């Protein structure tokens, strides 16, 4: 279960929120509804790796179903890797 903080508390207790986010995701609420989540860098990197793995699996499945050739699939994955490098 995620920790929850109001936007006001997140602002006023920013350092504590960052410490808490190292242990678990923190949901920020505004007027009682969730508007953001603060994650540790470790969790963020984990989710990014999972997303990369998902897209690689989708590319392999597309190749098996003759949507892409092996070369097209390799090009797609290479471009995806290049895009991630540019985003960092």
C-alpha positions as CSV (number, residue, x, y, z in Angstrom):
1,X,0.0,0.0,0.0
2,X,1.3,3.4,-0.9
3,X,1.8,6.2,1.6
4,X,-0.4,9.2,1.1
5,X,0.2,12.9,1.6
6,X,-1.8,15.9,0.8
7,X,-0.1,18.4,-1.6
8,X,0.3,20.8,1.3
9,X,2.0,18.2,3.5
10,X,4.2,17.1,0.6
11,X,5.3,20.8,0.2
12,X,5.8,21.4,3.9
13,X,7.5,18.1,4.6
14,X,9.4,17.7,1.4
15,X,12.5,16.1,2.9
16,X,10.5,13.6,4.9
17,X,8.5,12.8,1.8
18,X,11.7,12.0,-0.1
19,X,12.9,9.8,2.7
20,X,9.6,8.0,2.8
21,X,9.7,7.5,-1.0
22,X,13.0,5.6,-0.5
23,X,10.9,2.9,1.3
24,X,7.7,3.0,-0.6
25,X,5.9,5.0,-3.3
26,X,4.2,8.2,-2.0
27,X,0.8,9.2,-3.5
28,X,0.3,13.0,-3.5
29,X,-3.4,14.1,-3.2
30,X,-5.0,17.4,-4.0
31,X,-8.5,18.0,-2.7
32,X,-8.6,14.3,-1.7
33,X,-7.9,12.8,-5.1
34,X,-4.5,11.3,-6.2
35,X,-2.6,13.5,-8.6
36,X,1.0,12.3,-8.5
37,X,3.3,9.5,-7.2
38,X,6.8,10.0,-5.9
39,X,9.1,7.0,-6.4
40,X,12.7,6.2,-5.3
41,X,15.2,6.2,-8.1
42,X,15.6,2.5,-7.6
43,X,11.9,1.9,-8.1
44,X,11.8,4.2,-11.1
45,X,14.7,2.3,-12.7
46,X,13.0,-1.0,-11.9
47,X,9.8,0.1,-13.7
48,X,11.8,1.4,-16.7
49,X,13.5,-2.0,-17.0
50,X,10.2,-3.8,-16.8
51,X,8.8,-1.5,-19.5
52,X,11.8,-2.2,-21.7
53,X,11.4,-5.9,-21.2
54,X,7.7,-5.7,-22.1
55,X,8.5,-3.9,-25.4
56,X,11.2,-6.4,-26.2
57,X,8.8,-9.2,-25.7
58,X,6.2,-7.5,-27.9
59,X,8.8,-7.0,-30.6
60,X,9.7,-10.7,-30.4
61,X,6.0,-11.7,-30.6
62,X,5.5,-9.5,-33.6
63,X,8.4,-11.1,-35.3
64,X,7.1,-14.6,-34.6
65,X,3.7,-13.5,-36.1
66,X,5.5,-12.2,-39.2
67,X,4.8,-8.6,-38.4
68,X,8.4,-7.7,-38.5
69,X,11.5,-9.4,-39.9
70,X,14.4,-10.2,-37.6
71,X,16.2,-7.2,-39.1
72,X,13.3,-4.8,-38.6
73,X,12.9,-6.0,-35.0
74,X,16.6,-5.5,-34.3
75,X,16.4,-2.0,-35.8
76,X,13.4,-1.2,-33.7
77,X,15.1,-2.3,-30.5
78,X,18.2,-0.4,-31.4
79,X,16.2,2.8,-32.0
80,X,14.4,2.3,-28.7
81,X,17.8,2.0,-26.9
82,X,19.0,5.2,-28.6
83,X,15.8,7.0,-27.6
84,X,16.3,6.0,-23.9
85,X,19.8,7.3,-24.0
86,X,18.7,10.6,-25.3
87,X,15.9,10.8,-22.7
88,X,18.4,10.5,-19.9
